[in-house]
Amino acid sequence: MAIYRTQGTCSKEIIFHVDDNGILTDLKFLNGCSGNLQGVSRLCVGKHIDEIIAKLQGIQCRNKTSCPDQLAQALLQYKEEHNLA
């Protein structure tokens, strides 16, 4: 399990788990727009993190970021910390 503290969004934290194959297996956002973030979670769980990063990175809502963009940033940080190519 990993926890990422978001910046510039209504959501305050992203809690997620990535399996050994790079597949996102669990995803929860704390705070934020509940319906939208439940939708993002359902669409992302089961996907490879590289696919999620490619689709969500750069989406803007306010403060030049968004909850989907923050998820992409969280996954990029996770990749760095776990030396994933």
N, C-alpha and C positions, 0 to 999 in steps of 0.2 A: 504494500500500500504506500502511496505517495501523497503528500499534501503540498499544494501550491497556493501561496497567498497572492491573490490577484491584485492588480493595480489599475485604478481608473475605471472600475466597473461597479455595478450594484452588487454583484456577487463578491463575497469576501474570500472564499476559499474554494479550491477544487480538490476533491479527494478521488483518487483513481488507482487502479491496479492494471499492470501490464504483465502478460505472461511471458515465458521464456522465448516465445516466437515473435514477440513484438505486437501481440494482439491486445487491444484494450478490452479487459474483461469486466470492469466495474467503473462507474463514473457517477459522481454526485457533486452538485454545486451547492454551496451554502449561501443563502439569500439570493437576490436577483429575481428575475421574472420566471416564476415557477413553471408555467406551462411551456414557455419557450425552451427553458433549460431541460425540462423533462424530455422534450422532443429532441434536442441536441444529444442528450444522453442516449436515448433509444437508437438514434441514427448512428452513433459512433461506436457503441459497444459491439464487439465482434469484428471490428475493422482493424487493420494494421495501422500503427501509429503514423507511419510515413504517409499513408493515404489521408488520414485525418489532418495532419499538418498541412499537406498540399492544398486541401480544400478550404481550410478555415483560417490559415494565416493571412493577416492583412484585412480581415473584415472589420469595418469601423462602425461604431455606434455613437460613442462620445469619447472625448479625450483621446482621439485617434487610436482607440482600441475597442474591443467588445468582449463579451464572455466567450464566444467562439475563438476569437483571436487569442485570448488569454489561455484557453485550453491548448491551442497550438504552441504558445510559448512554454506552457507547463511541460508539454511532451518533448519539445526541443531541449529543455533543461534536463529532463529525465534521460534523454538519449546521451547528452554530454556526461552526466553523472555516472551513467552505467556503461560508458564506452561502446555505445551501439553505433554502427556505421550508418 
